Every structure is written in structure tokens, then in C-alpha cells.
Amino acid sequence: MKKDINIIGISCYYHDSAAALIQNGTVLSAIQEERLSRIKHDSSFPINSIKEILRINKLNLSDIDHIVFYEKPFIKFERLMDTYVSFAPRGIRSYLKSMPLWISEKLFQKKNMINQLNSIEKIKNIEKKIKFSEHHFSHAASAFYPSPFKEALILTIDGVGEKVTTSVAIGRGSDIKITKEIHFPHSLGLLYSSFTHFLGFKVNDGEYKVMGLAPYGKSLYKDLIYKKLIDLKEDGSFRLRMNYFEFATDLKMIGKKFENLFGSNIRKSNEKINQFHMDIAASIQDVLEEIILKLIMNLKKNYPKLNNLCLAGGVALNCVANGKIHKSKIFENVWIQPASGDAGGSIGAGLAYWYKNYSKDYEDDKKKNYFDPRLGTEYSNEKIENVLKKFNAKYRYLKDSELIRETAHLLSEKKVIGWFQDKMEFGPRALGSRSIIADPRDQFMQKKINMKIKYREGFRPFAPIVLEDYVKKFFDIETISPYMLLVGQVKGCEEQKGNLDKFIGFEKLKNIKSLIPAVTHVNYSARIQTVSQSQNKKIYSLIQEFHKITKIPILVNTSFNIKDEPIVESPENAFKCFMGSGLDYMVCGNFLLKKNEQYND
């Protein structure tokens, strides 16, 4: 019997740090540090995640054969120095601020990692276990190896890794070969983030908001963006016109020249969003989609025999663009890593090392039709009840069948419920384990959840979670979408879509005419999640029961958290979020809690 090969992949020090355990080529666990530290987008070394992964899998750090970091710091430092030299004397302030940090910390990340790991368990010569992958290679591996494909083209688009911003790779069997690259500062991710900043949202956090705001506007500035900000080639490659951007040389994304181009200052976060901001969002979203489609079309011409496409990198979380890619049918099959941002690099780094060094010795085929992103912590009913008792909570224990029936009835009565079950998901989406769920038929539900529960911008849409067998009846997509990464149109709304131009800005939100208005965006689209019984039996059974009552096989599904907080990880997090928000009920394991039965202090 062969020895188990245990590899921990790590991503950290920039944003969304995470750790993952790969055993014999299979991803057993993966956790984002923010879920445990409760610091949103935590970038620190994922010490809590590593400890938790070791505990879950009953391993010691000494049982780990290799620890693989998701990128190579020296290449990143080299890119930083090249940038300062290229743009000199611009950027001297940024240079003086960043160099001490790089010299004291980031350049010696291996030493920092050793110190952190030694605090978990002191191991002799642990430095020999530490390896380094490349950023875009880690992304590519995170998408190709968990995909169902034995051969695929892999497209990675993000802000920047060490120096690469866009890469093309070919995956065949256990091998990945990167064939094309676009380098910093020319970056679609940083272009989109520049507009995120211009619209008053946080970079690396508010890109979802830009995507959600876009349907309220018209693409009035698209031509100006193409004319002034980006030089797009016929093959889909591009160069940014860097005199309009500050991110390469300064401590900010954009400056006065960018503002003057659009005749407006950067929006302050507390400033009211107006039609101009909506039109800007619509314009950059259109540009992003067009460039990605052009790039993919050219790749298909260059690699005509490849029918499968894998996507990774932060830009692959733009589900509107993903929906357009699917609809284009340029590639027959598309698979997107559900944690395609930097957190997913931890999975990719570990898998890349295993496939390169061990896969030939372990010949079992690791390919599966479904990659389950529920890779995090799980709590038994006993542990949940101990927490509820600690908080003096009022609760009822219900058997599975009773729990499903009662929850479905509460949902049909327009109650909003926190749903805490099974293993926590890995990645930015709640997919039915750490979710807030509600009735999609209620036209006021979107506003209620945004304002009274999530405490966030009222324009932001919610996703439908739909039984897989019914997806084509309600939405115009021809595939399943288990990771909530595709946008499609809601069916039966053609007449209303023609009336969209009658309403301006946020007025569109009040005029959604749909069977499922709570999950229908203002352009009659939806960010779709499909679910089958084999993927998630409990949420599937709940939607089935709701379907029996309402004839609608769909629920609202959004993450179990409030604004500026990570998704809940533990029963403690869940109870605090339940009590600190406008949720009506919470289902935590097999326990049902009603808000107005809880204590009032």
C-alpha cells in the first residue's frame, strides 16, 4: 500500500488568503482565512486555516510532505523594480513607501512562513518542505485539474500575479503548459478595478457592485474607453494607455487625467449614485465582455481541435461575462473554478505540485463530473446545541423531514431564513451551506433583504437557486450552473424587456414584472445556481418541498452575512448574525430558531 502524499497549498500576503489540503491528488479541505479571523479579505498568513484543516483531517504538520506557496515572490519583486525603472521619475513616493516593506517582509516570505509554521509545530528542516508555484500556473491548475476535462484550453485573467495579467495554457492529462501571456501593467482586471475605484467602491471587493449596477445604465462611454484607455488588437490582445492610470507608479488607481476624461471626480462612498455612474458601469462591463469574447474567439481559431475551456483568475468571477461566453458557444464546454480568485490559488498550488511530481505513481483517474466546493468546517448537532445553550437561545429540534416541511412553509409565508448546514463552501459564493434563503415570488423581498438584513446597497440583485431539472423551464441557459457563476435571462419576460427604456435608473427596480421578481434583475437576467440531489441533498429537498407548496422550484439564495463581514463560519457567527440582522428565522443543523422568541437584551 502506497503512502499518502499530503500537500498543503497556501495563498496569502495580498488579499483573500487561504489554505488547502491535497491528499494523493484529491482536494480534501480548503478554507479562507477570513472565515476564521472574521476580517474580510484577510491577507495574513492562513495559520488558523492550516490548524483547522489539520484538525479536520486528523493530521499533524509533520504528516505534511510539501507546503506550496501559490506564487514566486522574487519574480514579483523583479516586476516591481522593472516598473519603477520604466516609469521613473514617476512613482518615487510609492517606491520609498513599498521598498522597506518588501526588504523587511515580502522578499523573505519563506523565512516568515517558517516562523509561522513553527508556531504550529516545530519540525526539523521544515524549509525543505516549502515549495513555490507561479501565480498564473496556480490559477490554471486550480481550474484544469478539478474540471471534468482531460484536455482543455485554460484562460486566466486577473489583476496581476508576479508580472502576468492574462495567460493561456493547454491542459492535457497531468500536464499544463502555458503558451501565451500578457504582462503588467496591461491588465483587464486592473482596468475594471480602476472603474470600480472611480465609482466609489473598494478595489478587490466592489467589482460585484459594478457588475450589478451596469444594467441600470446605458453604454454611453464605451467608445471613449476604447479610444483613450485601451489599445485592442484584432486577436484580442491589448495594451492600456498608461498615462491615464496611476496604479503602476503611485499609491492609487487613477488620478486627475482619468477624472477629466469623464468630466467627473471619483465618487465618494457616501455620495448618491446617479445616472452617470450607472452609465459608466454599463460601459466598462460592455468593454470587458467584448474583449474577453474577442480573445476567446481568437484562441479557438488558434486551437481549433480543443473543445473545452477552463477559466480562472479574479475576472472569471464576472458571471455576466461568463454567461456571454457560454451563450456564444465558441467552445463546446466551459468550466470555471468556483474559487477562481486568489484564494483558489491555494488549491492550484497544491494540485500543480502533486501532478508534476506524483501523478504518474498514482494512476487512479482523479477526474470527476462534479467538483464539490463544500471543503470547509462542519458542525454536529451536539456542537450546535452547546453553542445555542451558551447564548441562552430558544430553539426546537426537528427531524430532517419535519425540518424541511416546516422551513418550506415558513418560506412560502415570506419569512427570511438563515440556513446553516453541512460543510462550509470554499470561494466567494454561498451555495446552500451558509446561505440566507427566501421566497422569490415576493416583489418586495430584494429590498427587504438588502436594507433590513444585509444592510447594503438596495440595487444589488440576488441569485436564484433552482432544481437542476427545472432550470431550462425558467431560464434561457442550456447548461447546469452549480457554482452561481453564470447569468442568463429569465423566461416569460420578453414583453417587459421591451419596456426597459421607459424607466430611468433605480426606477427600473420598481417595475420588474416576473413570476420570480426577487431574483430577476432589472434587465430580466439572473445569476443562476442549479442544484441536484447528489450535490446537496438537504437544500434540494427543501426546494422540492417549497415547489409542492408554491409550484415554484426556486429559492432566493444569498450569503449568510451582513455588509462588510465574511460569510458565517461557525454556529456562534450564525447566531450573532441572526440576532444582529432582520432575519425572521434561523435553521442551524436540525434546530429551528424564531427571532421574536429570543431574548431582547
N, C-alpha and C positions, 0 to 999 in steps of 0.2 A: 504493500500500500504506500503510495507516494505521500510525502509530507505536504501539508497545506502550506501554500505560499500566501502570506498575509502582507498586503501593501496598504499603507495609508497615504492618500493623496491630500495635499494641502493647498489652499489658495488663501492669501491674506496680504496685509500691508497696504492695500489700495482702497478697495471697497468690497463689501459682501464676502467676508472671509468665511471659509467652510472647511470641513474635513470629511473624507470618505474612506471607507474600508472596502478594499477589493480582496476577495479570497479566491484563489485559483481562477481568476478572470471574471468572477461574478461580483457585482456591487451588492454588498450585504447591508451597509448603512451609509447614510450621508446626512449631515446636519450643518445648517448655517449657524454661525456663532451668535448672530443677533437674537436668535430664538431663545438662547440660554442666558446671554448677558442682558437682554432686553434693551440693547442700544441699537436703534435702527441703522442698517447698513454698516454694522460694526466691522471695522477693518483690521482689528488687532489679531494677534496670533490666536488660532482657534483652540486654545487649551481646554476650554470647557467642552467643546465638541469632541475633541480627541478622548478626553476622560470618559465622556458619556458613551461614545462608540465602543471603547474598550470594555466598559461595564456591561453594555447590552450584549456584547458578543463573548463575554467571559474570557477576556484576553488580558494579558499584561503587556506593557510596552515592549518587554523583552521577547514577546512572541511575534513581534512585527519584524519582517525581514527587510523591508525597504520603506523609507519615508520620502515621498517625491513631491517637491515643490513645483507649482504649475508654470513657472517661468524662470528665466535666467537673468538675475539682477545685473550682471556685468554688461550684458548686451543693452539693457535699458539705460544704464549709466553712460555707455558709449553713445547711444542715441541722444541723450540729454546734452552731452558735451558737443556733439556734432551740430545740434540745433543752436546752441549758444554761439558757436563759432560762425555758423552760416548767417545768423541774423544780427551779429554784432554791428554796432554797439547797442542795438535794441536788446532789452531783456536783462540788463545788468542788475536791476533790482531783484528780479526773480532768481538770477544766478546767485547773488550774495545771500539770499534767504534759503535757497534749497541746498546749496553745497554743504554747509555744516551738517545738515540732516542726513544727506547721503553719505558723507565721510564717516559720521559717527554711528549711523544706524543701518541705512539701507544697503550700503555696499558690503556690509559684514552680516548679511542676513543669516548666513549659515551659523555663525557664532551665536547670534540671537536665538535661532531655532534650537541649537544645542542646549542653551541655558534654559529655555522654556521646557524642552523635553526632559531635561534632567530634574526639573521640579516635579515631574510626574513620577519618574523612576530613574534612578541613576544607573546607566548602562555603560560599561567599558567600551571605548571605541565606537560610540554611537555615531560619530561623524562619518564613519564608513557606510552607515545605512542611508545617509541623506543623499538624494539624487535631485537633479534639476531637469525639468522638461522645458520646452519652449511654449510661450503663451498661446500662439495660434495652433500649434500642434496639439496642445492640451484641449483646446476647443474642438478641433477636428476629431480627436479621439473620443471626446465626450458625446459627439453626435453619431459617429460611424459605428463604433463598437456596440453600443446598446440598440442600434437600429435593427430592423429585421432584414437588412440587405447584406449580401455577401460581396456586392460590388456597387460602388456609388461615387458620384461626384460630391465633394464636400465644399460648401461655400461658408466661410466665416467672415462676418462683418461686425466690427465693434468700434470703440473709440480708438484705442491703441493698445498693443501689447508691449513688448520690448521696443519694437520700432515698426512692426507690421500693423496695418489697419484693415486690410482686406486680403484674404488669401483663398486660393483654390487648391484643392488637394484631390487625389484619387485614392479611394479606399478599395483594396482587393484582399479578401481573406483576412490575414493577420497584419497586413502591411498598409501603411498610409504614406503617400508621397506627395509633398507639397510641390506644385508645379508653377504657380504664379502668385505674385504678391504686389500690393500697393503699400507704400511706406509713408510714415508720418512726415509732414503734417497733413497729408491729404487723406481725409477721413470722413466717411459718411456719418459715422457715429458722432464725431465732434462737430460736424456741420449741423446735425439735428439738435445736439446739445447746446450749440450756440443759440439756436432759436428758442430752445427751452428756457435758457437764461434770459433772452430778450423778452420773453413773455412773462417773466417774473416767477418762474418755477425753479426748483432746485435741480441742478445738474445731477445726473445719475439717480434721480428719484422722480422728477416731474415729467419725464418723457411720455409716460402713460397719459398724463393730463393733456399734453399737446395733441396726441392721437385722438383722445376723447373730445377735445374742443374743435378739431378740424371740421366735422360735419355741420357745425353751426355757421361756418363761413364759406366764402367763395374764393377760388384760387386766383385772386387778382394779382398776386405778386410773383407768380411762377416765372414769367418771362424775365423779370428783373433779377431773380435769383440766378437763372441760367446765364444772363448777360454779364452780371457783375461778380458773382460769388464763386461760380464753379465752371471749369472748362471740361465739358463732357465730350468724350471721343465716341466714334462710331461703334467701337467694340464694348462700350460700357465703362471703360476705364476713365479716370477723372483726375483733375488737379484743382485744389482750392486756390482761389486768388487771395494770397495770404495778407495782402495789405489791408484787408477788411477784418482780419481776425487777430486776436491778441494772445490766444492760448499757447502759442509756441514760445513767446518771449516775455510774457507778463504773468501776473497773478490773477488774471481774469480772462473770460472767454472772448469778449468783444469790447470795443471802445466807441469813441465818438464817430469814427468814419462809418461804422455799421449803422449806428443810430441815424446819422444824417442821410444815409442811403434810403431809409424807410420813413424819414421825417418824423421820428418819434424816439423819445427816451426809453430806456429799459423800464418795463413796468415794475412798479414796487409791489411787493407781495400782498399788501393790503389795499392796493388800488383796484377799482372796479374793472372787470373785464368788459371791453366794448367790442363793437363790430370789427374794428381794425385788428384787434388781437385774434379774433376768430378767423379773419381772412388770412392773416399771417400763418396761423396754424394750418389752415386748409392748403396754403401754397407750399409750405415745406413738406407736408405729408404727401402731396402730389408729386413733388420733385423726388422724394425718397423712393416712392413706389416706381416711378418711371425709370429711374437709374437702375434700381435692382432688377426690374424686368428686362431692361436692355442688356444688362450684364449677364443675366441667366440665359437670355436668347442667344447671345454670342457664344457662351460656354457650350450650349447644346450644339451649335454649328461646329465647334472645335472638337467636341467629344460626342459625335452622333450615335455611337453604339452604347453609350451609358444612358439608361432609362430611369435611374434612381438618383435623387438629390437629397443630401443631408444639409441642414442649416444649423449654425451655431454662432455664438457671439451675441453681444447685447442687442444688436439690431434685429436679431431673429425673434425677439420678444414683441416686435411690432406686428401684431396679429392682423391688422388691416392689410399690410403689405403681404403677409403670408397668405391671406385669403385670395389676393390677386394672383399670387404665384400658383396656387392650386387651380384657380379658375382658368389660368392661361393654358394649362396642360402642356407646357413646354417640356416638362418631364412627366413621365407616367406616374411616378410615385415620389412623394415628398415626406421626409421625416425630420422633425425638429426636436432637438433636445429640450425637455421642459424646463431645465435649469440652464438655459443657454448663455446666461451672463457669467460673470467671473466666478460665482460660487460653483458652477458646474465644472470649472477648470480643475477642481479637486478630484472629481470623478475621472476626468480625461487624463490627468497626470498619472494617476494610479493605473488606469487601464493601458495607457500608452507604454508604460514600463513593463507591465505584465506581458502584453502581446509581443513586445520586442524581444523579451528575454526568456519567456517561459512557455508561450502558447504551443510551440512545437512538441514540447514534452507532455502536454496535457491536451490530448486530441479531441476531447469531447467538444461538440459544437455548442458554442455559447449563444448562438443567435436564437432569439425568441420573437414571437409575433407582438408581444406587449412588454414594454419596459415599465415596471411599476415604480412610480416616484415616491411611494409611501416607504420611506427609508429611514425615518426618524424615530423618536421616542414613542413609547406606548405605555398606557397605564391600566392596571387591572381595576375591576370594580372595588376591590378591597382598598387599594390605594386611593381611589377617588373618594370613597366614603370617608376615609380618615381625614382627608382634606376638608370635605364638607362639614364634618363634625367640628373640626378645628375652627371653622368660621361660623359655627352655630347656625348653619343653613337649614332651611326647611325643604325636605325633598321626599319623593316617593320612589321606591324601587319597582320597576316593571319588567316582566319577562320580555324577550325580544318581540314577540308577536303583539303583545299588549302595547309595548312602547311604540312600535311602528304605527299601529292603528290610532292611538291617541295623538301622536305627533301629527299624523296626516290630517286628522280632524281639526286640530288647532291651526294648522297651516291654512286649511280651507276656510277658517273663520278669520283670516287675515292677521294672525299672530306672527310676529317675527321671532325667530328662534336661533339661539346659539347652539351649534351642533359640534360636539367634541367626541370623536370616535377613533379607535384603532391607531395605527401608526401615523405620525405626522408626515406631511408631504415635504419633499425637498424641492426648492425652487420658489419663485415669487407668487405662485398661484395656490389658493386653497381649492382642493379638488374633491372635497367631500369628507375630509377628516377633521379639519379645523375651519369650519365654514359657518357663515350666517346664512340661513335659508328662509324663504318667504314665498308667498303666493304671487305668481307672475301676472295674474289677471287683474290685479288692483292698479288702477291708473295713478294712484297717489303713493304707491309703495316706493318708487325710486326716490321721491322727495323725502319720504319718511325715513328711509334707511340712511340716506346721505346726511340729512340735517339732524335727526334726533338720535341716531345710533352711531354712525361713523364720524359725525361732526366734520364733514368735509364739503368740498365744492358741490353744489347742487346739480351741476351739469354732467357729472360723471356717470357713465352708464353701468349697468350690472349685467352679469352673464347669466344665460340660461343653462341649467344642467338638464339634459334631456335623455330619456331612454333611447339607447342606440337604435332600436328597431323603428323609432318614430322620427328620426332626425330629418329624413327626406320629405316627410309629410308637412313639417313646419318650416324647414329652412332649405335654401337652394344650394346646399353643398352635396357633393357626390361621394363624400368620404366620411369616416368617423373622425372625431376631434377630441380624443380623451384628455388632452392637456390644456384645453382652453386657449389654443394658440391660432385659431382660425376665425376670421369674421366672414359671415355670409348674410344674405338677405333673408328677412322674414317673409314667408309666403303669404299670399292673400292680401297684400298691401299695395298692389300696383296702382290702384286709383288714388290712394293717399299720397304715394310717392310723387305723382304728377302735380300735387298741390303744394309741394315743399316751398316753392319760391313765394308763396303768398304770405309767409311768415318770416320775420326777421329775428336773428339772434336767438336768445333764450325763449322767445315766444314759441319757437318750434317745439319746445319741450311740452308745452301745454296742449298741443294739437296732435299727439300721437294716437292714431286710430288703429288698434290691433287687438287680437284676441289675448295677447300677452304683452301689454304695454310696459310692464315693469322691467322687461328685458329687451324691449325694442328701442333702439337708439333713434335719434331724430331723423336720420336718413334711412330708416327702416332696415337697419342692419343689426346684427347681434354677434357678440363674441361667444362662440358656441363651445360647450363642453358636452360630449357624449359619454354615456356610462353603460357598461354591460354588467350582468350579474357576476361574471368571473372577475371583473376588475374591482368592484366594490359592492359586495352583497347587501350591506346594510342600507346604503343610500339608494341603491337600486330598488330594494323592497319598499322603502319609504315613498319613492316617486311612483311606484306601481300602485300603492295604496291611495296616494293622492289622485292618481289617474282614475281609479274606480269611483272616487267621490266627485271629481270635477270634470272628468273627460279630458283633462289636460295632463300629458305625461312629462311635465316640465316644472322645475322649481327655480326661483331666483337663487343664485349661489355667489356669495362674495366672501372675502376672507374674514375670519373671526378676529377682529381687532378694531381699534379706533384710529383716527388720524394720527400720524407720526409715531405710532407704536408698531413693533413687529407683530406678526401673527402669533396668537397664543400658542404656547408650547405645552404647558402643564395645567392640571386642574386648578391650581392657585391662580395662574394667569387668566384662565377661563372664567373663574368665579368673579375675580376683580373686574374684568371687562364686562361681564354680565351685570354686575351691580353698578358700574360706573357709566352705563350707556342706557339707551331706551329700549333694550331688548325686553320682550314680554315673557319669554320662557328660555330655559336652557336645558338641553339634553346632554348629559355628561356620562358617558358609558351607559349604564342602564338606569340612571337616575334622572328624574324629571323635576325641574325646579320652576316654580311660578314666581315672577318678580314681586307681586304685591303681597306674597306670603312671607317675604324675607324681612329681617329686622330693618328698622328705619334709622338707626344711629350711624 
